[in-house]
Amino acid sequence: MKKIILANPRGFCAGVDRAITIVEKALEKYGAPVYVRHEVVHNKYVVDGLVERGAIFIEDIKDVPAGSILIYSAHGVPLSVRDEAQSKNLTMIFDATCPLVSKVHVEIRNLYRQGYTIIMIGHKGHPEVEGTMGQVTDHIHLIEHEADIDNLELPRDIEKIAVVTQTTLSVDETKSIIEKLKKTFPNLKLPKNEDICYATQNRQDAVKAMAESCDAVIVIGSKNSSNSNRLKELAENLGVKSYLIDFDYEIQPEWLNEVSSVGVTAGASAPEVLVEGVINRLRGLGYSTTESLSVVEEHMTFALPSELRS
Ligand code: SF4
């Protein structure tokens, strides 16, 4: 019998939930428009819905008129963006940066103050990486892959050297990069607690467990969503055909030729309503039973800014 296996946990994490709620509450309380620097989370459905309600997404602070309300996205912003926003005559600024990203920002600023050279593992051009690296002005180097370590122009016996990571990387790939870094720089200081966040870890663990019993995996998430891309890659690396889609209508029936078990998961920025759409579509394609595969329960929540709590 053809079946759907649903990964658990999947979809919204606490940081995404908080960021979207900040935009919604700001719209409710202060009225449209509110300006948001960058897509508040990387999901087309979510962003389009907020645009309809009066959010205006901008990349450049110059595009925010004086007297407006501004919100920073969940990915965080460099200090230069905060400084620029502060210098404008804005009514209010809300910070929707995920607290787990802010934790890495604090870590970097502390390391910098103590004279450390910092290596960041992350994806070039991703807004979280730009925000995190932008917490300091220099002595920070970005690497994406193990091979980049050989190109770092730093003395191997450097005493004060530390590593931080983007929160949404592949857990396994990051481990092997850090192993090589430790061999290259014997004095390397590691983060006290992992920078890769609980939601990334849990969603990857669930896909790993699910992939064992699936012939294909569908990941619901947008193409610019880092954690969704990692879920797709992970299933592929385990030898399972994997597809990243925003909406159920993107599913091509030929993807499911000779597929008796199809795994479904969603990146941390994809809402459950999109998962429901995919399940319905798959039912129409003959996948009549649904099983859930759960690796852990999540109970994380993050507080809203005090002005938006009521
Ligand atoms: S994926 Fe992790 S770091 Fe990113 S918003 Fe969610 S909890 Fe925060």
Residues whose N, C-alpha, C, O or C-beta is under 5 A from the ligand:
A	BS01	SF4	C13 A14 G15 V16 A74 C98 L100 V101 T167 C197 A199 T200 A268
